[in-house]
Amino acid sequence: MTGNEGRKILCILFLLIVFLLLSSDSMGKDAHVKSPTLKSNVPGHNPEAGEILHYTFQIVNSYPHDSSAFTQGLVFSNGFLYEGTGIRGQSELRKTDLETGKVLQRHTLPDSLFGEGITVINSRLVQLTWRAGAGFVYDVNSFKLLHQFHYRTEGWGITHDGTRLVMSDGSSTLYFLDPRTYEVTARVGVQESGSPVNRLNELEYVNGLVYANIWLTDTIAIIDPETGKVRGKVHLEKLSQIAGGDRAVKTLNGIAYDHKNNRLFVTGKLWHSIYEIKLIPRPLTPDP
C-alpha cells in the first residue's frame, strides 16, 4: 500500500465516522420530538391544560333495583353486584343478580349500626358503618365475618386501587388505608380550582381515578387520588329525574365499575333502577 492509498483510506474512514455520528444525533432528536405524550384516564383530558372536563351521559342499559334499599355502597365483582344498605335496623350486605335484581345472599347488621360503603379486595368484602367507627371484613363468597377494624372518623365511602383502600368520611378528605392492618397511611384533600370539595360519599376506582358521589347533589367528581384535584365532573340531573330521585333523601349514591367489560353502573338511595351509563363529554364552550 502506497502512502497516497493509506491517506485515502484514512480520509474515507474519517468521513464515515462523521456521517455515523451526525446520523445518530439526528435520530435521537427525531425520537425525542416524536415521543408520544401520555394520555389521561379521563377521556379527552389534557393534563397540561389543567381544565376540568364536564360529562353528561347516555343510558346503555337499566336493571331492576330494590326501591326500599337505602344504597350506601355498590360494587361489581365476578359477575355479581354487591350492595351495602343503610338505616339502623335495615342495614344489610347483599349479593344480587344484576339482570333480575334478585337478592342471592344477604347479611344483616345489628340494629344499632348504620351501614355505609363497601368494596371487594383480595376475596374479602369490606363494609363501613357511619358513626360507630367500626368496619367489617367478610369472606366475599360466604359472607362469613373474618374480622373487625376501627377508625376515628365517620365512615362513608370506600374503594381500593389494588394496593390501598381509599375511604371517605363526608368531608373533603380521602384516606388511604393499608388493606392488611387497616391503618391510615396517607390522606389527600380534594379540591376543585383550589376550593375544597366537601361531602364526598360513595367511591369507585376507575382506571387510575376515584369517582365520588357528592352527597345532596346529582354530580360525580372524578378525582386524581395522588393530587386530590378534580379532573372531571359527571352531571346526572336528568338521570335522577328519570329515576324519581331528589337531593334530600332519594339521592344519587352508588357507583360500580365492571373492569373486565368496561361498564359503569350508577344508582341512588331508594331508586327503582340501576343504570349502566356511557359518559359523553360536554363541549368546552357552549354551542352558539
PyMOL commands that set and color helices and strands:
alter all, ss='L'
color gray80, all
select helices_A, chain A and resi 3-34+237-243
alter helices_A, ss='H'
color red, helices_A
select strands_A, chain A and resi 53-64+71-77+80-85+92-96+103-108+115-121+124-129+134-139+145-150+158-160+165-168+173-177+184-189+191-192+195-196+200-206+209-214+219-223+230-235+252-258+263-268+273-281
alter strands_A, ss='S'
color yellow, strands_A
deselect
rebuild
show_as cartoon
